Amino acid sequence: MYVPAPERYDSMTYRRCGRSGLDLPAIALGLWQNFGEANPYETQRDIVLRAIDLGITHIDLANNYGPPPGSAERSFGRMLAEDLRGLRDELVISTKAGYDMWPGPYGNGGSRKYLLASLDQSLERLGLGYVDIFYSHRFDDTTPLRETIGALKTAVDSGRALYAGISSYSAQRTLEAFAIADEIGLDLLVHQPSYSMLNRWIEQGEPSLLDVLGERGMGAVVFSPLAQGMLTDRYLDGIPEGSRAARQGPLREEFLNDESLSHVRALNDIAEGRGQTLAQMAIAWVLRDPRVTTALVGASSVTQLENSVAALDHLEFTEEELARIDEHAVDQDINIWAARSSDL
Ligand code: NAP
């Protein structure tokens, strides 16, 4: 029987999500990879329970996380039932719909039909009556945005979600989503974009996505701050067995080329100079901007998670460090979500 650590709220930092009333942990755990049927349940459970002991109150899911799709929600549903029964009100649990989930015309995209059916399926797999945040996982240019945002409002009004969010929408699409949400009386709580030292799209453009979020008081939960593991010591000496790159999944081998690895090595040297690991510096770096609420990390072991959370011990940067980092924090064309969302 799991008993949460009594001191779990002592060392975590909580940041207000935009201009809402909701605090989120500066570091949250996502179950995209490593929490499907291919991974031992005991390891998954160890990581999640350690996260909670470290004060991580926010666990992020989506309908399609696994693999196979749906299995991460089932797995976390089991933890909720067996270990976390008394902790529901201490947790912020999010899920999403937007990518390919089931066959036929209603299992993908941004339609009302898909989003609400998917949310019901997620609740079933999780064994929950509601999730805290329900996201439109991506902008769908074949569906009127009013329909997608309207479905998010129904999710909230019907009590299936407490808050609504959007993920990977460009600055322009985010402004459009805001206009519709304002009109229909929905508060959009949070945006979930990719962001890391090797993928800086949310800083770019006039206005940038970060500008839009800051002005509108919407929180930013930024995902893949470690660039799926590239911004760690994982690939400094080749591709280790069992790593995400070795599994030929979303971390494509071609991302680990001479140019990107030379930047990673230089960043690793700067991190060492700061007395922290590259993973820790990568997390601290995304959190340097107050418009970023949370760094949303993944982990395949408890050790990785503990290492990442220790980023909170040293979040400050000198101007000189930031300037040195800028020389190597250069986009590496690794934003695999752009073509299906933020570029539209
Ligand atoms: P990430 O934190 O950039 O990468 C996690 C991977 O980095 C781990 O699986 C592990 O790789 C490695 N790692 C983690 N901590 C480490 C450490 N301290 N030292 C060395 N290596 C370390 O994030 P991500 O897993 O790509 O994404 C995080 C979460 O963001 C997802 O779970 C999901 O919730 C969310 N997300 C959302 C979207 C969206 O469209 N909204 C898309 C992607 C992700 P190995 O597995 O190789 O050990």
Residues whose N, C-alpha, C, O or C-beta is under 5 A from the ligand:
A	BS01	NAP	G30 L31 W32 Q33 D60 H137 S167 Q192 F223 S224 P225 L226 A227 Q228 G229 T232 D233 R234 G242 S243 R244 A279 L296 V297 G298 A299 S300 Q304 N307 S308
